[in-house]
């Protein structure tokens, strides 16, 4: 079992043990995910650019980032589980597509564009 499968299974059991599955519709989980992304963004929001590299590797910021990144991941895994997406496969497929879309020789040091 992969780490993703293990975490997804543990989230499913965590939810079922608390009878919370009835609250975990796709929209509610998406909003919860967005809320956690907001908490992550709030940690970095006003941190000056020149302080970020050191701050993110120092406590207490590093610990807070780990917490919020974990919240984001767990809600993302739960959402993928509820909507029936194999996230490991979907992400691998998306990465393969991006590797083909942005060949390194054509895109090195060039920011990707939205098309
Ligand atoms: Mg949080």
Boltz pocket constraint, residues with backbone or C-beta under 6 A from the ligand:
constraints:
  - pocket:
      binder: B
      contacts: [[A, 36], [A, 39], [A, 67], [A, 68], [A, 71]]
      max_distance: 6.0
